[in-house]
Amino acid sequence: MTERKKVLLRLDPAVHDALARWAADELRSTNAQIEFLLRKALSDSGRLPGNVSRMRPRGRPRKGDREHGQSEE
């Protein structure tokens, strides 16, 4: 799997708090919610590259799910 890019993002605290609440409502981390919204905006504008990998499903990975880097224990 390709290493994910790290980005420093400065947000207004009120915007961050609103994103964090929204993410919690949808069982995502704040980081995953931001990525979800960016992907949606890119897709809606026709700018999402065709070679973009799919996002991991919401919530905690199932135990033993090898697809997401988890091993059976």
PyMOL commands that set and color helices and strands:
alter all, ss='L'
color gray80, all
select helices_A, chain A and resi 13-25+30-44+66-68
alter helices_A, ss='H'
color red, helices_A
deselect
rebuild
show_as cartoon
